[in-house]
């Protein structure tokens, strides 16, 4: 970690993609950082949490991503250089605050980091691809391929934001955020010890998105995007490599993000040279550059992970300059799951008509075939000694599992869905277990126990609890208070007393009007079991707060 | 070591919590100090909670992909035996396996016995070495948490990793926190004796 703060521009240090983003922000002179933890973006917040005081940056773990972005917007309005980081699903939560921010634009340059997780290594709920948010919000999006680019693009994003007064997004994926490589450092921009104090200057035309001004703002936003498109056309981060753009072979490749690395690896392995256009900008696209690249080709292969947004753009642009162009993408590249380098090699071989020894999916050497052995999957498990085991044990003793519905949520306790626990009948986004439980109760009257973690409760559970009380339904809500955001790496939350006098969940629940309320340490199994039995038959909303800290936090 | 070496692909597999990321950092620093280009990949978060964890390390003259391709591993270090079966996806006849004789049971499943595992791995490669690293470390050092450091050090001494053991020692000193350094240095020495 000390290396992250080194101020010697010569030489290279090994950085993780997320560390490189932190370094890039420091080199750009960031003043204000906010986040809600989520893999694969968590290390950005973890690092700032450790170094903020030392480097004169204000840092906070906000209660959720929307609040984190709002804090960032406030800092930007006050002239501070701001960074906000979150994972893909966090952007869904923050979206409401994001769109108007594009209309007002920034005052202090602002960069938003969003990390997708193709293959859902650390994500339940959906395999999200946030790129089309750019169409919805008109926010520029840059896609780095490796840690060096994570650093360089973060700095560039601050420059673009500064120049065009617009927030800029960096989209990473797991294999970029959690990739290491030697990274060239530049000097860190000195910040004042204790941080920089901003100043909010009243400028009503600038920050108020009220009609009729709001439509003028939209026009101004679209004009900005047009200018940034010109910038994107000239930007060296949209680069053409490997041979000429001439039509000698009549073929070329367009790619972005981590896929670019697999393309370069494949060309080396196949010993062929093809023109490759690597797009650092996803939005706005350098359309003229793309048109120039494709105009003399017969075929172009678009290699991108997940949904084919680039492929569709290339198809659209080809209509202008080369209507006979064959645009190939998802015919050869899967749309589900992250790409593997061998899939890309296989696709390029097919595209260029090369035969390779063992293309992906060839029966002869496919994995299971060769082993003729069933290898059981090793799923993640709750840690031995996890306090949740006590909750599970009490529930299994207290109720007839077949007659009760169990609501799941995002946190370590989403593992309740795995064997041998099997206490989960639905699972959706953060804060949703309570909201959905209320709906099922209203729709069926069936008995339901639903789980929500403490960090999740602060994040998005409170409005759902209030709704349940207000609209009068009676699920049994078990709040798992382990005093930390455990799954993402034990970050603090408002109820976790890293800061003295954490906010008491019990008081919030009571203030929401819940009468059947008990806070119990689940080590007291007898009391826990009796309370479950009693509360499950109540006519009003009931809440048990299972209070026992995660075994990994210092008490 | 041959500086012209084009690339070397290592996979370290095991279960969450076996220290794969620390081992990755040690090898990465060593490869950097020998002047190689490097790319690695790892997983954080949920997948670390006792699930299967594989980390990838590639170094050489110029490296692009952070992931090792199917059948392209030069060395697979298995911190747990059953996990090596999954890693055989990356194995070819040229691959070396360095395996810790150690089992972490999979809940509700029978442990796949060593002979079945080895019989299957031999379909890919003859170069398989099984070392009771966990047992050795427990016996000689009083703890098995250093089994991974033992295995990578041993791999270097046996020239299964084209990095000088001395550079590995240097990067152990750089990566391991002072509190645990002495134990890890003793582990390195233990591996030296083979």
Boltz contact constraints between the chains, C-beta under 6 A:
constraints:
  - contact:
      token1: [A, 14]
      token2: [B, 28]
      max_distance: 6.0
  - contact:
      token1: [A, 14]
      token2: [B, 32]
      max_distance: 6.0
  - contact:
      token1: [A, 39]
      token2: [B, 44]
      max_distance: 6.0
  - contact:
      token1: [A, 39]
      token2: [B, 45]
      max_distance: 6.0
  - contact:
      token1: [A, 121]
      token2: [B, 43]
      max_distance: 6.0
  - contact:
      token1: [A, 121]
      token2: [B, 47]
      max_distance: 6.0
  - contact:
      token1: [A, 122]
      token2: [B, 45]
      max_distance: 6.0
  - contact:
      token1: [A, 122]
      token2: [B, 46]
      max_distance: 6.0
  - contact:
      token1: [A, 122]
      token2: [B, 47]
      max_distance: 6.0
  - contact:
      token1: [A, 175]
      token2: [B, 41]
      max_distance: 6.0
  - contact:
      token1: [A, 175]
      token2: [B, 66]
      max_distance: 6.0
  - contact:
      token1: [A, 178]
      token2: [B, 42]
      max_distance: 6.0
  - contact:
      token1: [A, 179]
      token2: [B, 41]
      max_distance: 6.0
  - contact:
      token1: [A, 179]
      token2: [B, 66]
      max_distance: 6.0
  - contact:
      token1: [A, 180]
      token2: [B, 28]
      max_distance: 6.0
  - contact:
      token1: [A, 180]
      token2: [B, 40]
      max_distance: 6.0
  - contact:
      token1: [A, 181]
      token2: [B, 38]
      max_distance: 6.0
  - contact:
      token1: [A, 181]
      token2: [B, 39]
      max_distance: 6.0
  - contact:
      token1: [A, 182]
      token2: [B, 32]
      max_distance: 6.0
  - contact:
      token1: [A, 261]
      token2: [B, 64]
      max_distance: 6.0
  - contact:
      token1: [A, 261]
      token2: [B, 65]
      max_distance: 6.0
  - contact:
      token1: [A, 262]
      token2: [B, 65]
      max_distance: 6.0
  - contact:
      token1: [A, 264]
      token2: [B, 64]
      max_distance: 6.0
  - contact:
      token1: [A, 265]
      token2: [B, 64]
      max_distance: 6.0
  - contact:
      token1: [A, 265]
      token2: [B, 65]
      max_distance: 6.0
  - contact:
      token1: [A, 341]
      token2: [B, 65]
      max_distance: 6.0
  - contact:
      token1: [A, 341]
      token2: [B, 67]
      max_distance: 6.0
  - contact:
      token1: [A, 341]
      token2: [B, 69]
      max_distance: 6.0
  - contact:
      token1: [A, 342]
      token2: [B, 69]
      max_distance: 6.0
  - contact:
      token1: [A, 342]
      token2: [B, 70]
      max_distance: 6.0
  - contact:
      token1: [A, 367]
      token2: [B, 89]
      max_distance: 6.0
  - contact:
      token1: [A, 370]
      token2: [B, 123]
      max_distance: 6.0
  - contact:
      token1: [A, 371]
      token2: [B, 120]
      max_distance: 6.0
  - contact:
      token1: [A, 373]
      token2: [B, 120]
      max_distance: 6.0
  - contact:
      token1: [A, 375]
      token2: [B, 85]
      max_distance: 6.0
  - contact:
      token1: [A, 375]
      token2: [B, 86]
      max_distance: 6.0
  - contact:
      token1: [A, 376]
      token2: [B, 106]
      max_distance: 6.0
  - contact:
      token1: [A, 376]
      token2: [B, 109]
      max_distance: 6.0
  - contact:
      token1: [A, 378]
      token2: [B, 51]
      max_distance: 6.0
  - contact:
      token1: [A, 378]
      token2: [B, 52]
      max_distance: 6.0
  - contact:
      token1: [A, 378]
      token2: [B, 106]
      max_distance: 6.0
  - contact:
      token1: [A, 379]
      token2: [B, 51]
      max_distance: 6.0
  - contact:
      token1: [A, 380]
      token2: [B, 46]
      max_distance: 6.0
  - contact:
      token1: [A, 380]
      token2: [B, 49]
      max_distance: 6.0
  - contact:
      token1: [A, 380]
      token2: [B, 50]
      max_distance: 6.0
  - contact:
      token1: [A, 380]
      token2: [B, 51]
      max_distance: 6.0
  - contact:
      token1: [A, 381]
      token2: [B, 50]
      max_distance: 6.0
  - contact:
      token1: [A, 419]
      token2: [B, 108]
      max_distance: 6.0
  - contact:
      token1: [A, 487]
      token2: [B, 46]
      max_distance: 6.0
